[in-house]
Amino acid sequence: MEFLVCHRDRAGSLPLRRELLEAHWAYMDRFEKELIARGPTFGEDGETLTGSVHIVDLPGPAEARAFAFDEPNYQAGAYRDVMVRRWRNALGRTMWEFPGGRTEGRRFLVLGLGQGEPVDLEAPEDRADDLIAYGPLLSDDGTTWLGTAALLRAPGAEAARSVLTTAAYADVEAHAWEFGGRR
């Protein structure tokens, strides 16, 4: 089962995150084979660290929550909140298989928080060259649509948001994002 885990930083936690960087990477190294995508998110300036996203394939919801809440930054209090949602990999690949590479163009995490009838369940074909990861957010049992998440290359936040049918969501967030992992 695939899950999207989004950690959002607590204000002022950057020194703590820097201190724990090696512990965070060592923790993620344990899940190397299970990771579909990972990386930090940034504020509107594209520089201020605001959190991180991990898309991971694990046996079930309990293991996904353990993955999210055992993470060293979470344990140390660096995050203000955590979202764990079941996810379906509409592209069937990892971020490392994205043909656009690690650095070409600006990258974004787009989260559409659902309401009502499900939309955007399949990846839009007209954006295929820019999609790094894409899929619906689901309830733990996979039966209820809760939104859609995408990692993509786009010229800016508004262009990134347009990958979703924005009017169909309670809220659509776009966060600057970059490929994660050891540098």
MOBELLIN-V857665 format. One record per run of one state. SS is the DSSP state (H for helix, E for strand, C for the rest). FROM is the first residue (numbers start at 0). TO is the last residue. If there is no record, write none. Layout:
((SS | FROM | TO) (SS | FROM | TO))
This chain:
((C | 0 | 0) (E | 1 | 8) (C | 9 | 12) (H | 13 | 18) (C | 19 | 19) (H | 20 | 28) (C | 29 | 33) (E | 34 | 41) (C | 42 | 47) (E | 48 | 56) (C | 57 | 59) (H | 60 | 69) (C | 70 | 70) (H | 71 | 74) (C | 75 | 77) (E | 78 | 86) (C | 87 | 93) (H | 94 | 96) (C | 97 | 105) (E | 106 | 113) (C | 114 | 123) (H | 124 | 126) (C | 127 | 129) (E | 130 | 137) (C | 138 | 143) (E | 144 | 152) (C | 153 | 155) (H | 156 | 160) (C | 161 | 164) (H | 165 | 167) (E | 168 | 176) (C | 177 | 182))
